[in-house]
């Protein structure tokens, strides 16, 4: 029995989604549930709305902005005034500093000038002191000083002359001293007897004879020249005869004798109104012209 021929089956038409038109078949397919969830998680981009124009701002906001602007303007004015004041003060300080600097420079110049003048004056004073000391020493070149003789009652120039002549006789000064050889005798401020001779030779002979007399007494271990040697009453007091020194050399000689007492110097003596010292035995004598020389030596 012949088979009955069947017509071929009609292809099924796919339903077209109204969401897609003329797209790729893969895109047009129905989204799965997972794909749909992914699309739902995508955030939609929203465009920022433009600010409205100032003409449409709220009136209260405009008032606040005006107040803020006014407040800022006041602060700015205050800061401007403060800065202007600071600038003015800075300028005044600058002017003051410049004035002070100029004054300082002027004072510094004056101080330097005064210091230089002071040095010049000191130098001139030292020169004048040397000249004065030289003149004073020359004026005393013929004079001796006799110390430690007490003042007698009703003492006068004749009594002092007799005392000097008596001393010269005891120490063996030859020839015998004559009145004409004594130009002047008097008491100094320190109560020492000052005898001024007519010649330096006579003065030097009296001093040398006095030293020789005392040296001889020391060798014999006898008392050196004192007040008892002159027949004066009272306890024995040592008598000293030396050059009539100037005030400057007198002070230097005193300091030198103090160094001899402290055994820092071996000897100190005067000759022709000058002070000499010896630090050690065997060394040459050194002349002292000032206290500084003594300080350097000691």
C-alpha positions in Angstrom: 0.0 0.0 0.0 1.5 3.2 -1.1 2.7 5.6 1.6 0.8 8.8 1.9 3.1 11.8 1.3 3.0 14.4 4.0 3.7 18.0 3.6 6.8 19.3 5.4 6.3 20.9 8.6 6.2 24.7 8.7 9.1 26.4 10.6 8.1 28.0 13.8 8.2 31.7 13.8 10.1 33.4 16.6 8.2 35.9 18.5 9.9 39.3 18.1 10.3 41.4 21.2 8.9 44.8 20.9 12.1 46.1 22.6 14.5 45.3 19.8 14.4 45.9 16.1 16.8 45.0 13.4 19.5 44.1 16.0 21.9 41.3 16.4 20.2 38.1 17.2 22.2 37.7 20.3 21.3 41.1 21.5 17.6 40.5 20.6 17.4 37.5 22.7 15.4 37.6 25.8 17.6 38.5 28.8 18.2 36.0 31.4 17.3 36.6 34.9 21.0 37.1 35.9 21.5 39.7 33.0 18.4 41.5 34.2 19.8 41.7 37.7 23.0 43.2 36.4 21.2 45.9 34.5 19.2 46.7 37.5 22.4 47.3 39.5 23.7 49.9 37.0 23.3 53.4 38.5 21.7 55.8 36.2 23.8 58.9 35.5 22.0 62.0 36.4 23.1 65.4 35.0 23.8 68.2 37.5 21.3 70.9 37.3 22.6 74.3 36.6 22.3 76.9 39.4 19.7 79.3 38.9 20.7 82.8 38.0 21.2 85.4 40.8 18.0 87.0 39.8 16.1 83.9 40.9 17.9 83.5 44.3 15.8 83.6 47.4 15.7 87.0 48.9 16.9 85.7 52.4 20.0 84.2 50.8 20.7 87.4 49.1 20.5 89.3 52.4 22.9 86.8 54.0 25.4 87.2 51.1 25.1 91.0 51.4 25.8 90.8 55.1 28.7 88.5 54.6 30.1 90.8 51.9 29.7 93.8 54.2 31.4 91.9 57.1 34.3 90.9 54.8 34.7 94.5 53.6 34.9 95.8 57.2 37.5 93.2 58.1 39.5 94.1 55.0 39.3 97.8 55.9 40.5 97.0 59.4 43.4 94.9 58.1 44.3 97.6 55.6 44.4 100.3 58.3 46.5 98.0 60.6 49.0 97.3 57.8 49.2 101.0 57.0 49.9 101.7 60.7 52.5 99.0 60.8 54.2 100.4 57.7 54.2 103.9 59.2 55.6 102.6 62.5 58.3 100.6 60.5 59.3 103.8 58.7 59.5 105.7 61.9 61.6 102.9 63.5 63.8 102.9 60.4 64.4 106.6 60.7 65.1 106.3 64.4 67.6 103.5 63.8 69.3 105.6 61.1 69.5 108.6 63.5 70.8 106.4 66.3 73.4 104.8 63.9 74.6 108.3 62.9 74.8 109.4 66.5 76.7 106.2 67.4 79.2 106.8 64.6 79.6 110.4 65.8 80.2 109.3 69.4 82.6 106.5 68.3 84.6 109.1 66.4 84.7 111.4 69.4 85.7 108.5 71.7 88.5 107.5 69.4 89.6 111.1 69.2 89.5 111.5 73.0 91.4 108.2 73.5 94.1 109.4 71.1 94.2 112.8 72.8 94.5 111.0 76.2 97.4 109.0 75.0 99.1 112.1 73.7 98.5 113.9 77.0 99.9 111.0 79.0 103.0 111.0 76.8 103.4 114.7 77.3 102.8 114.3 81.1 105.5 111.7 81.2 107.9 113.9 79.4 107.1 116.9 81.7 107.5 114.6 84.8 110.9 113.5 83.6 111.9 117.2 83.0 110.5 118.2 86.4 112.3 115.4 88.1 115.5 116.2 86.3 115.3 119.9 87.3 114.3 119.0 90.9 117.2 116.5 91.1 119.7 119.1 89.8 118.4 121.7 92.4 119.1 119.1 95.1 122.4 117.9 93.8 124.4 119.6 96.6 121.9 118.7 99.4 121.8 115.9 102.0 119.0 114.7 104.2 119.6 113.7 107.8 116.7 111.7 109.3 115.6 110.6 112.7 117.0 113.5 114.7 114.3 114.8 117.2 113.3 118.4 117.1 114.8 120.4 119.9 113.1 123.2 121.7 113.6 126.7 120.3 115.3 125.2 117.3 116.6 127.6 114.6 118.8 127.7 111.6 122.0 128.3 113.7 121.1 125.2 115.9 120.7 123.1 112.8 124.0 124.3 111.3 125.7 123.3 114.5 124.2 119.9 114.4 125.4 119.4 110.8 128.9 120.6 111.7 128.9 118.2 114.7 127.9 115.3 112.5 130.7 116.0 110.0 133.2 116.2 112.8 132.2 112.8 114.3 132.2 110.9 111.0 135.7 112.4 110.2 134.8 114.6 107.3 137.9 116.5 106.3 138.7 119.3 106.1 136.6 120.7 108.9 133.3 122.0 107.6 133.1 125.8 107.6 129.9 127.9 107.9 130.5 129.3 104.4 130.3 125.8 103.0 126.7 125.5 104.1 124.3 127.4 101.9 121.1 126.5 103.8 119.8 124.3 106.6 116.2 123.6 107.4 113.6 121.1 108.3 111.6 119.4 105.5 108.0 118.3 105.7 109.0 115.0 107.0 111.0 116.7 109.8 114.3 115.6 108.3 117.2 118.1 108.4 118.2 119.3 104.9 121.7 120.6 104.6 122.6 122.3 101.3 126.3 122.7 100.6 128.0 125.0 98.2 129.6 122.2 96.1 128.6 118.7 95.2 132.1 117.5 96.1 131.5 118.5 99.8 128.1 116.8 99.8 129.6 113.5 98.3 132.4 113.5 100.8 130.0 113.8 103.8 127.9 110.9 102.5 130.9 108.7 101.8 132.4 109.4 105.2 129.1 108.5 106.9 129.0 105.2 105.1 132.6 104.4 105.9 131.9 105.3 109.6 129.0 102.9 109.8 130.9 100.1 108.0 133.7 100.4 110.4 131.3 100.2 113.4 129.6 97.1 111.9 133.0 95.4 111.5 133.8 96.1 115.1 130.3 95.0 116.1 129.7 98.4 117.7 126.6 100.6 117.5 126.3 102.6 114.3 125.8 106.3 114.2 122.8 107.3 116.4 121.5 110.1 118.5 123.7 109.1 121.4 126.7 109.7 119.2 125.6 113.4 119.0 125.1 113.5 122.8 121.3 113.9 122.5 119.3 112.7 125.5 116.9 109.8 125.5 117.2 106.3 124.0 119.5 105.7 121.1 117.9 106.2 117.7 119.7 105.4 114.5 120.5 108.4 112.3 120.4 108.1 108.5 122.2 110.4 106.0 121.5 110.2 102.2 120.9 112.3 99.1 118.0 114.7 99.3 115.8 112.8 96.8 112.9 114.0 94.8 109.4 113.0 95.7 109.4 110.4 92.9 112.7 108.8 93.7 112.0 109.0 97.5 108.9 106.7 96.9 110.9 104.4 94.6 113.7 104.1 97.2 111.2 103.3 99.9 109.7 100.5 97.8 113.2 99.2 97.1 114.1 99.1 100.8 110.9 97.2 101.5 111.9 94.6 98.9 115.3 94.3 100.6 113.5 93.7 103.9 111.5 90.9 102.3 114.8 89.5 100.8 113.7 89.9 97.2 116.6 92.3 96.7 120.1 92.2 98.1 120.7 95.9 98.4 119.2 99.3 97.6 121.0 102.7 97.7 121.1 106.1 96.2 123.8 108.0 94.4 123.7 111.5 92.9 119.9 111.6 93.5 119.3 108.3 91.7 118.1 104.9 93.1 120.1 101.7 92.5 119.4 98.1 93.5 121.1 94.8 93.3 119.0 91.6 93.0 121.8 89.0 93.6 125.3 89.1 94.9 127.8 89.5 92.0 125.2 91.0 89.6 125.7 94.6 88.3 123.7 97.4 89.9 120.5 98.4 88.2 119.0 101.9 88.2 115.3 102.3 89.0 113.6 105.1 87.0 110.1 104.2 87.9 108.0 101.8 90.0 107.4 99.7 86.9 111.2 99.0 86.7 111.0 97.6 90.3 108.0 95.5 89.6 109.7 94.0 86.5 112.8 93.3 88.4 111.1 91.6 91.3 
